[in-house]
Amino acid sequence: MRHTYQAVLRGNELEWTDEAPQRLDDGRPVHVSVTILESSASQGERMAEALGELARMNAMAEVTDPAAWEREQRQDRPLPGRTS
């Protein structure tokens, strides 16, 4: 059975950010697979670049009522028990 544990890799050592696996207590080697996740800063930078490009393109120029546009995109339905 596979389990996922959260850790930070510092150099050649893993620093557990949550509960550490119990199997490591006996000191025997354990095979692991590590996936390097992109930092949230780079994701935020990419999002800012994408939004900046949309602004430069004036991509939403035809939208005169943002709330109506959003409702149309999301196809909102009235919530039960609410009149508006």
N, C-alpha and C positions, 0 to 999 in steps of 0.2 A: 504494500500500500504506500502510495506517495503522500507526503505531507509537505506543506509549504511553510517556511519560517521566514520572517523578515529580518534582514541584517544589512549592515553597511560594510563595504569592503574598504579597508584602509591598508594600502600596500598589499601585503600577502596574508592579512588576517581578517577574518570576519568578526564583526562586533554585532551581537544580537540586539535588535531593537525591541523585540517582544520576548516571549517565552522561548528559551533555548531548547533544542531537542534533547530529550532525556538520554538518548543513546550515546551521547558524547561523554557521559560521566566516567566511563571506564577507560578512556584514553586511547582506545583502538581507532585506527584510521577509518574514516567514513567517506565514501564517494559522494560527491555533490555535483549538481549542475547549477551554474550561476548565470542568470540573465541580467545584463547591465541595463538598467532603466534610465531613460533620459531624465535629467533633473527638471523640476517644475519651472526653473528659471528659463531654460531653453525653450520649453513649451510655451511659456508666457511671451517670450521674445518672438517666437514664430507666429503666435496669435496676433501680437501687436503689428508685425509686419503685414500679415494678411489683411487685417482691418485697415491699416494705412493704405494698402494697395486698393482696397475697395473704395476708400475715400477719394484717392487720386483719380480713380475711374469714374467717380460720381455715380456708382452703381445703383444707388437707391433714389436717384433724382425724381423718378416718376411717382414715388410714394408721397402722397400729400397728407394722409392720415395714418400715422404709424400704428395706432391701436387697431384700427380697422384692418390694416394690412396683416398684422400679427394674428388677429382672430381668423382671417381668411386662410392664412397659412396653416394654422393649427386646427382649423375647423372645430372651434370650441362649441360645446353644447351647454345649454343651461344646466346648472347644478340643481339636483333635487332639493326642493324646499326653499329655493331662492327665486325671487321674481325678476332680478336683473341679470 
